[in-house]
């Protein structure tokens, strides 16, 4: 999960899956490759699946930042200036707390809407799309998210939590 120059660093993440006993036996050697490495499960393909999922999360997040920086850039705000606010907001105020709150609800299939309904989030996504278009910033990303959210509302999820959008990303479940 790191570029080649980061291999061997204490915070380098390398994912392993397969026989846990083999991992445990060779842990001290594997830690030399990356000190933040972890065993993610016994299914041998799980490390690659985690890698792919984390890359998808990274690209969605990074491209969201690029879009946001382009949008505030239309007002002369530098990406550097915006980054400090964006990362603080992401980590402490909104995004990470949302993930912390919603992950267990997703696992439990609990999508009761309160202040975070799908319908309310569509309003925000439409606003982001319109503002992007008004400022001549590529609106493909927020437009796509708004279209997906409109479909969810048409399918009856208007009053459910926005976390119910996972239903539009889920593939077949094992187990």
Number of C-alpha atoms within 10 A of each C-alpha: 16 12 7 8 8 14 17 17 15 14 13 21 19 20 19 23 19 16 13 14 10 10 16 12 10 10 15 11 11 17 18 15 17 21 18 15 19 17 17 16 15 14 12 13 13 17 20 13 12 16 15 13 12 13 13 12 12 12 12 13 13 12 13 14 17 13 19 18 19 20 23 17 16 13 9 9 13 13 17 10 12 15 15 11 10 16 13 12 14 15 12 11 12 11 14 13 13 15 13 10 12 18 12 11 16 17 8 9 13 14 19 16 18 12 12 16 20 24 20 17 19 21 14 13 20 17 15 19 22 16 14 22 15 11 16 12 18 14 18 13 15 20 19 13 16 21 14 15 25 19 15 21 18 10 9 11 21 21 18 22 23 24 22 24 19 11 11 11 7 8 8 5 5 4 3
